[in-house]
Amino acid sequence: MSMVHGSSFFSLDGPLDVAPSGGQVRAANFAGLANLARSHGRDARGIVERHGMEARVLIDPESLIAPQQVADTFEYCSVLFDDPLFGLHFGSMQDPEVFGCVTALCRSAPTVRAGIRCLIEFLPVVHAPDCEVVLIEGRETAELTWLVNTDIGLNDQANYQAAMLNLKLLQSIGGPAFRPSWVSLSADPRSSDLPEIEKLLGCKVRGQSQRNSVAFPVGALEQPVPSANRLLYKLLGSYLQQVKTTHSPSIVDKVESYIRGSLAYGRCSIERCAEKTGISVRTLQSRLAEQGVRFSELVEKQREFLARAHLADRRLSLDEIADRLGYGEQTSFGRAFKRWTGMTPQQFRAGC
C-alpha cells in the first residue's frame, strides 16, 4: 500500500489475499476445532487429515478447502463426539469473524439492511463463492436465508453452524434489542433435541423446512447499527467491490455451480440455468460457445467429477449415486461411467 498525491489517497497494487473460486471455502469454518477436539481427548490433526486436508487448515483460516470437506468433517465430528447438535455447539463457541472481513464491513454499516446487503454481496467474494445468501421481506417478517449451490450431500451440522453464526452476526449488527422471531432448518432434529436447539438459538425452531433461515421483525431492517463506522464502511466496501469486480466468476464457473446444485433435484436444464443466471437461453449458449464449450458437455463433466467423488467416498449405494446425478436408473449411470472411464462403477469403487 502506498500514499499518492493524485486523485486517490491510498492505492494497492492488487488484492491483499487470494479470493476463493467456485468449489472452495475458507478454512475459517474450523476456527476453534483444535481446542474442541483436545477437550474431548482427540487430535484435530487426524480429523482433518482423514478428510484429505493438511493440518495447517487448523491454524490458517485463509486456507482454501472444499465445501464437501467441511460438511463431511462436521458430520464425522458429530458421530465421533456423540453430539447430534455438534454444528450448533461448535458455532456457539465461534465468532462471526469466521466470515472474514465481510463481518467487519457488516458491523460498520449504517443500518441493519445495509449490513445484510454487505453479507449478501460479499460473502461469496471473501468466504464461499458457492454460498448464496438471500433477504426475503414480508409484511411483518424478514428472513435471512442461506443455501449452498452445489451438491455436498448430508450437511446438517454445517447448516447448524451457519444458523448460529448468521444469528450472531444479526445480533451484533441489530444491537441489544434484536430478537429472532424463529429459525427454520432443513435438518430434521430429534424431538428430544428441540428444547436445547431453541434454547441455544433463543427462539422457536422449525425443522424439515425447505430453506434454512433466521426470521426477525421487518422493522429491524431500518435500525441503526451500534458499531457503524462511516470511514471503515466506505474504505472496506470499496476494496471488496474492486475484488468482486476483478474476480467475478466466468460464465463457465456460474454454469458449473448451477449444475452441481441442481443435478440431485432433477431440475438441471439449460432453460433453468439461463433463468438462474439472468440471461436468455440463446445468450447463454452463445457465451458458452465463446469459451469453446456446450451446456451438455459441462453437465457430463460435473457428473463424472461427482460420480468419482461419491464412489470413492463409499457411503452411497450405486442407486443413490445415480439418483444424485440425475439418472433415472442405475444402468444409465453405469453406461455413462464406463464411457467416461472405461470402467464400471463397481470396478472403479473396488480400486479406490
RACORKA-V107664 format. One record per backbone hydrogen bond with DSSP energy under -0.5 kcal/mol. CO is the residue of the C=O (numbers start at 1). NH is the residue of the N-H. If there is no record, write none. Layout:
co=CO nh=NH
co=CO nh=NH
This chain:
co=2 nh=11
co=9 nh=4
co=11 nh=2
co=21 nh=24
co=25 nh=65
co=26 nh=29
co=27 nh=30
co=28 nh=31
co=30 nh=33
co=32 nh=36
co=33 nh=37
co=34 nh=38
co=35 nh=39
co=36 nh=40
co=37 nh=40
co=37 nh=42
co=38 nh=41
co=42 nh=44
co=43 nh=46
co=43 nh=47
co=44 nh=48
co=45 nh=49
co=46 nh=50
co=47 nh=51
co=48 nh=51
co=48 nh=53
co=49 nh=52
co=54 nh=57
co=55 nh=58
co=56 nh=59
co=56 nh=60
co=59 nh=61
co=60 nh=63
co=61 nh=28
co=63 nh=27
co=63 nh=65
co=65 nh=25
co=66 nh=69
co=66 nh=70
co=67 nh=71
co=68 nh=72
co=69 nh=73
co=70 nh=74
co=71 nh=75
co=72 nh=76
co=73 nh=77
co=74 nh=78
co=75 nh=79
co=76 nh=80
co=77 nh=81
co=78 nh=83
co=79 nh=82
co=83 nh=86
co=85 nh=89
co=86 nh=90
co=87 nh=91
co=88 nh=92
co=89 nh=93
co=90 nh=93
co=90 nh=94
co=91 nh=94
co=95 nh=98
co=96 nh=99
co=97 nh=100
co=99 nh=102
co=100 nh=103
co=100 nh=104
co=101 nh=105
co=102 nh=106
co=103 nh=107
co=104 nh=108
co=105 nh=108
co=105 nh=109
co=106 nh=109
co=108 nh=229
co=110 nh=225
co=111 nh=115
co=112 nh=116
co=113 nh=117
co=114 nh=118
co=115 nh=119
co=116 nh=120
co=117 nh=121
co=118 nh=122
co=119 nh=123
co=122 nh=125
co=122 nh=126
co=123 nh=127
co=123 nh=128
co=127 nh=26
co=128 nh=131
co=130 nh=149
co=132 nh=147
co=134 nh=136
co=134 nh=145
co=135 nh=137
co=136 nh=138
co=136 nh=143
co=140 nh=218
co=141 nh=138
co=142 nh=216
co=143 nh=136
co=143 nh=145
co=144 nh=214
co=145 nh=134
co=146 nh=212
co=147 nh=132
co=147 nh=149
co=148 nh=150
co=149 nh=261
co=150 nh=152
co=155 nh=159
co=156 nh=160
co=157 nh=161
co=158 nh=162
co=159 nh=163
co=160 nh=164
co=161 nh=165
co=162 nh=166
co=163 nh=167
co=164 nh=168
co=165 nh=169
co=166 nh=170
co=167 nh=171
co=168 nh=172
co=169 nh=173
co=170 nh=174
co=171 nh=175
co=175 nh=178
co=179 nh=217
co=181 nh=204
co=182 nh=215
co=183 nh=206
co=184 nh=213
co=185 nh=209
co=187 nh=189
co=187 nh=208
co=190 nh=193
co=190 nh=194
co=191 nh=194
co=191 nh=195
co=193 nh=197
co=194 nh=198
co=195 nh=199
co=196 nh=200
co=197 nh=201
co=198 nh=202
co=198 nh=203
co=204 nh=183
co=205 nh=207
co=206 nh=185
co=211 nh=213
co=212 nh=146
co=213 nh=184
co=214 nh=144
co=215 nh=181
co=215 nh=182
co=216 nh=142
co=217 nh=220
co=218 nh=221
co=219 nh=222
co=220 nh=223
co=221 nh=113
co=223 nh=112
co=225 nh=228
co=229 nh=233
co=230 nh=234
co=231 nh=235
co=232 nh=236
co=232 nh=237
co=233 nh=237
co=234 nh=238
co=235 nh=239
co=236 nh=240
co=237 nh=241
co=238 nh=242
co=239 nh=243
co=240 nh=244
co=241 nh=245
co=242 nh=246
co=243 nh=247
co=245 nh=248
co=250 nh=254
co=251 nh=255
co=252 nh=256
co=253 nh=257
co=254 nh=258
co=255 nh=259
co=256 nh=260
co=257 nh=261
co=258 nh=262
co=259 nh=262
co=259 nh=263
co=260 nh=151
co=262 nh=265
co=262 nh=267
co=263 nh=266
co=267 nh=269
co=269 nh=273
co=270 nh=274
co=271 nh=275
co=272 nh=276
co=273 nh=277
co=274 nh=278
co=274 nh=279
co=275 nh=278
co=280 nh=284
co=281 nh=285
co=282 nh=286
co=283 nh=287
co=284 nh=288
co=285 nh=289
co=286 nh=290
co=287 nh=291
co=288 nh=291
co=288 nh=293
co=289 nh=292
co=294 nh=298
co=295 nh=299
co=296 nh=300
co=297 nh=301
co=298 nh=302
co=299 nh=303
co=300 nh=304
co=301 nh=305
co=302 nh=306
co=303 nh=307
co=304 nh=308
co=305 nh=309
co=306 nh=310
co=307 nh=311
co=308 nh=312
co=309 nh=313
co=310 nh=314
co=310 nh=316
co=317 nh=321
co=318 nh=322
co=319 nh=323
co=320 nh=324
co=321 nh=325
co=322 nh=327
co=323 nh=326
co=329 nh=333
co=330 nh=334
co=331 nh=335
co=332 nh=336
co=333 nh=337
co=334 nh=338
co=335 nh=339
co=336 nh=340
co=337 nh=341
co=337 nh=343
co=338 nh=342
co=344 nh=348
co=345 nh=349
co=346 nh=350
co=347 nh=351
co=348 nh=352
co=349 nh=352
